[in-house]
Amino acid sequence: MPNRRSPLGRGIGALLPGAAAPVDPAGLGAASHAEAGPPQIPIDAIDPNPDQPRRHFDPGDLEQLSGSIERHGLLQPVVLRRAGNRYELVVGERRWRAARAAGLASIPAVVADVDPRERLELALVENIQRRDLNPMELAHAFRALAESGATQEEIGRRVGLDQSSVANHIRLLGLPREIQEDVETGRLTTGHAKALLQVSSPERQRHLRDRILRDGLPVRAAEELARNLGGAVRSARRRAPRSPQDPNLQRVVDSLRQRLQTRVRVQGDASRGRIEIEYFGGEDLQRIAGILLGDA
């Protein structure tokens, strides 16, 4: 994680000052003050955190953790909150999933007085401290916090990251979905994704991404290609003549631009003229030709 500081100073424990006393594991009964450690909560009485920022739980990691739990038990309690007559996970969903796979009937838990609005922040901080989230999971979590009213600077303070890091992660959500999936699965690095953000057209982003994956381009090479492409597009815009005055002709031009995902210029009028279509490199030419010839 870039520019990492110690998240929230004292760690996740500092976020749970309202942790409740151990409760009756039989189901939300009277509090127990036994000093034997956290109570055992029936695993089937626990529901996952609806704000869990992790979108992918690696099956191999879960299987490995499940085997460890079968041998040694669950050594670290999860954190729960009451939700009606059930419990809701706040922290520890990976351990809960692995414990279920291991066949445990109950698990140790701390029951905390957590406001529903704080669930995402708590789960996010825990995952950041464990370095469990991929860049896209962070991006979705940061956007959810922003939509709840937090500024990027506030989010950064809460999770121990610089404001610029928060902003850069949220920007990743502007990439096409398939490129986001490449970042999620690790096929593309965050650096590659940032390079792709320098290209404004989604179609061009996809073609640059294909080249990165095909040729195994390092981040610096991807950034250079993105800068060159962006510069070529800006130069073409400066050279472009004024749009046609005929609204019918303009609609045709707009349709061509949208279909071809490139600059289209028209010289002339509706009765006679010339259409110019720009391309950037051999691959782009083949792409445009395929569309015009009906191959794409």
C-alpha positions in Angstrom: 0.0 0.0 0.0 1.6 3.3 -1.0 2.3 6.0 1.5 1.2 3.8 4.3 1.0 5.2 7.8 0.0 3.4 10.9 -3.8 3.2 10.5 -5.6 5.0 13.3 -2.6 4.9 15.6 -3.5 2.3 18.2 -5.2 0.0 15.6 -8.7 -1.4 15.3 -9.1 -1.7 19.0 -9.1 2.0 19.4 -12.3 2.1 17.3 -14.2 -0.1 19.6 -14.5 1.8 22.9 -18.1 0.6 23.2 -17.4 -3.1 23.2 -20.0 -4.8 25.2 -19.4 -7.2 28.1 -19.5 -10.9 27.1 -23.1 -12.0 26.5 -24.9 -15.3 27.0 -24.0 -17.4 24.0 -27.3 -19.1 24.1 -28.7 -16.1 22.3 -28.7 -12.5 23.5 -29.5 -13.3 27.1 -28.1 -11.8 30.3 -24.5 -10.7 30.3 -21.9 -13.0 31.7 -18.8 -11.6 33.6 -16.8 -14.8 33.4 -13.1 -14.2 33.0 -12.6 -17.2 30.7 -12.4 -15.0 27.6 -14.8 -13.9 24.9 -18.1 -15.9 24.8 -18.8 -18.6 22.2 -21.5 -17.4 19.8 -23.4 -19.9 17.7 -22.0 -19.6 14.2 -25.4 -20.0 12.5 -26.6 -16.9 14.5 -24.1 -14.7 12.7 -24.8 -12.8 9.4 -22.0 -11.3 7.2 -21.3 -7.6 7.2 -23.4 -6.0 4.4 -20.7 -3.3 4.1 -17.8 -5.8 3.8 -15.3 -4.1 1.5 -13.7 -7.4 0.5 -15.3 -8.6 -2.7 -13.2 -11.7 -3.2 -12.2 -14.4 -0.6 -9.5 -16.6 -2.1 -10.7 -20.2 -1.8 -7.2 -21.5 -1.3 -6.5 -19.1 1.6 -9.9 -20.0 3.2 -9.1 -23.7 2.9 -5.7 -23.3 4.5 -7.2 -21.2 7.3 -10.0 -23.7 7.8 -7.4 -26.5 8.2 -5.6 -24.5 10.8 -8.8 -23.8 12.7 -9.6 -27.5 12.7 -6.3 -28.3 14.3 -5.9 -25.4 16.7 -9.3 -23.7 17.0 -10.1 -20.1 16.3 -7.5 -18.2 18.4 -8.6 -14.6 17.6 -12.3 -13.6 18.3 -14.4 -11.9 15.7 -16.2 -8.6 16.4 -20.0 -8.6 16.2 -22.9 -6.2 16.7 -26.4 -7.1 17.7 -28.9 -7.0 14.9 -32.4 -7.8 16.2 -32.3 -11.4 17.5 -29.1 -12.2 15.6 -25.6 -11.0 15.3 -23.9 -9.2 12.4 -20.2 -9.4 11.6 -18.2 -6.2 12.0 -14.7 -7.6 11.8 -13.5 -11.1 11.0 -15.6 -12.4 8.1 -12.7 -14.4 6.7 -12.3 -16.2 10.0 -16.0 -16.8 10.3 -16.2 -18.3 6.8 -13.2 -20.6 7.5 -14.7 -21.6 10.8 -18.0 -22.6 9.1 -16.0 -24.6 6.6 -14.2 -26.3 9.5 -17.5 -27.4 10.9 -17.4 -25.3 14.1 -20.7 -24.8 15.9 -19.7 -21.6 17.6 -16.8 -19.1 17.6 -15.4 -16.7 20.2 -16.6 -13.2 19.6 -16.6 -9.7 21.1 -20.0 -8.0 20.9 -19.6 -4.3 20.4 -22.0 -1.4 20.3 -21.3 -0.3 16.7 -23.5 2.1 14.7 -24.4 0.7 11.3 -22.8 3.7 9.7 -19.5 2.7 11.2 -19.5 -0.9 9.9 -17.8 -0.1 6.6 -15.1 2.0 8.3 -14.3 -0.7 10.8 -14.1 -3.5 8.3 -12.1 -1.3 6.0 -9.5 -0.4 8.6 -9.1 -4.0 9.6 -8.5 -5.1 6.1 -6.1 -2.3 5.4 -4.1 -3.2 8.5 -4.0 -6.8 7.3 -3.3 -5.7 3.7 -6.1 -7.9 2.5 -7.8 -5.5 0.0 -7.0 -5.2 -3.6 -7.0 -1.7 -5.2 -10.6 -2.0 -6.6 -12.0 -3.1 -3.3 -10.4 -0.1 -1.7 -11.8 2.1 -4.4 -15.3 0.9 -3.8 -15.0 1.3 -0.1 -13.6 4.8 -0.4 -16.4 5.8 -2.7 -19.0 4.4 -0.3 -17.5 6.4 2.6 -17.5 9.5 0.3 -21.1 8.9 -0.5 -21.9 8.8 3.2 -20.6 12.4 3.4 -16.9 12.0 4.3 -14.4 14.1 2.3 -11.3 12.4 0.8 -9.2 14.1 3.4 -11.3 12.7 6.2 -11.3 9.2 4.7 -7.5 9.4 4.5 -7.2 10.4 8.2 -9.6 7.5 9.2 -7.7 4.8 7.3 -4.2 6.1 7.6 -3.6 7.1 3.9 -2.8 10.3 2.1 -5.7 12.2 0.5 -4.0 11.8 -2.9 -4.0 8.0 -2.4 -7.7 8.0 -1.7 -8.4 10.2 -4.7 -6.3 8.0 -7.0 -8.1 4.8 -5.9 -11.5 6.4 -6.4 -10.4 7.5 -9.9 -9.9 3.8 -10.8 -13.7 3.4 -10.8 -13.8 5.5 -14.0 -12.1 2.6 -15.9 -14.2 0.2 -18.0 -15.5 -2.7 -15.9 -13.3 -5.3 -17.6 -10.2 -3.3 -16.8 -11.3 -3.0 -13.2 -11.5 -6.8 -13.2 -7.9 -7.0 -14.4 -6.8 -4.8 -11.5 -8.9 -6.9 -9.1 -7.3 -10.1 -10.2 -3.8 -8.7 -10.4 -3.4 -8.9 -14.2 -2.8 -5.2 -14.1 -1.1 -3.2 -11.4 -2.4 0.0 -9.9 0.4 1.8 -11.9 -0.9 0.4 -15.2 -4.4 1.4 -14.3 -3.2 5.0 -13.5 -1.5 5.1 -16.9 -4.8 4.0 -18.6 -6.6 6.9 -16.9 -4.5 9.3 -19.0 -6.4 8.1 -22.0 -9.9 9.6 -22.2 -11.6 7.2 -24.6 -12.7 3.9 -23.1 -12.1 2.2 -26.4 -8.5 3.4 -26.5 -8.1 2.4 -22.9 -9.1 -1.2 -23.8 -6.7 -1.3 -26.7 -3.8 0.0 -24.6 -4.7 -2.5 -21.9 -4.6 -5.3 -24.5 -1.1 -4.3 -25.6 0.1 -4.1 -21.9 -1.1 -7.6 -21.3 0.0 -9.0 -24.6 3.5 -7.5 -24.5 4.0 -7.6 -20.8 4.7 -3.8 -20.8 6.1 -2.3 -17.6 4.4 0.7 -16.0 6.8 3.2 -17.5 6.3 2.0 -21.0 2.5 2.1 -20.5 2.7 5.6 -19.2 4.8 6.7 -22.2 2.3 5.2 -24.6 -0.6 6.8 -22.8 1.1 10.2 -22.9 1.8 9.9 -26.6 -1.7 8.9 -27.3 -3.1 11.7 -25.2 -0.8 14.2 -26.9 -1.8 13.0 -30.4 -5.5 13.4 -29.5 -5.0 16.9 -28.2 -3.1 17.9 -31.3 -5.8 16.6 -33.5 -8.4 18.6 -31.6 -6.4 21.8 -32.1 -6.2 21.1 -35.8 -9.8 20.2 -36.2 -12.0 22.6 -38.3 -15.3 23.9 -37.1 -18.2 21.5 -36.9 -20.6 21.3 -39.9 -23.3 23.9 -39.8 -25.9 21.5 -41.2 -27.5 19.7 -38.2 -28.3 16.6 -40.2 -24.6 16.3 -41.2 -23.5 17.0 -37.7 -25.7 14.1 -36.5 -23.9 11.8 -39.0 -20.5 13.0 -37.8 -21.5 12.5 -34.1 -22.7 8.9 -34.9 -19.4 8.1 -36.7 -17.4 9.4 -33.8 -19.4 7.4 -31.3 -19.2 4.2 -33.4 -15.5 4.5 -34.3 -14.3 6.0 -31.0 -12.0 8.4 -32.8 -11.9 11.9 -34.3 -14.0 12.3 -37.4 -13.9 15.5 -39.5 -16.1 16.6 -42.4 -15.1 19.1 -45.0 -17.9 20.2 -47.3 -21.7 20.1 -47.0 -24.5 17.6 -47.3 -24.3 17.5 -51.1 -20.6 17.1 -51.5 -17.5 16.8 -49.2 -14.9 14.6 -47.6 -14.8 12.6 -44.4 -11.5 12.2 -42.5 -11.0 9.6 -39.8 -8.0 9.7 -37.6 -6.1 6.6 -36.3 -3.1 6.2 -34.0 -0.9 3.3 -34.9 -1.4 0.1 -36.9 -3.6 -1.6 -34.4 -6.0 1.4 -34.3 -6.1 1.4 -38.1 -7.0 -2.3 -38.1 -9.7 -1.8 -35.5 -11.3 1.1 -37.4 -11.1 -0.8 -40.7 -12.7 -3.8 -39.1 -15.7 -1.7 -38.0 -16.1 -0.1 -41.4 -15.8 -3.4 -43.2 -18.2 -5.1 -40.8 -15.6 -7.3 -39.1 -16.1 -5.9 -35.6 
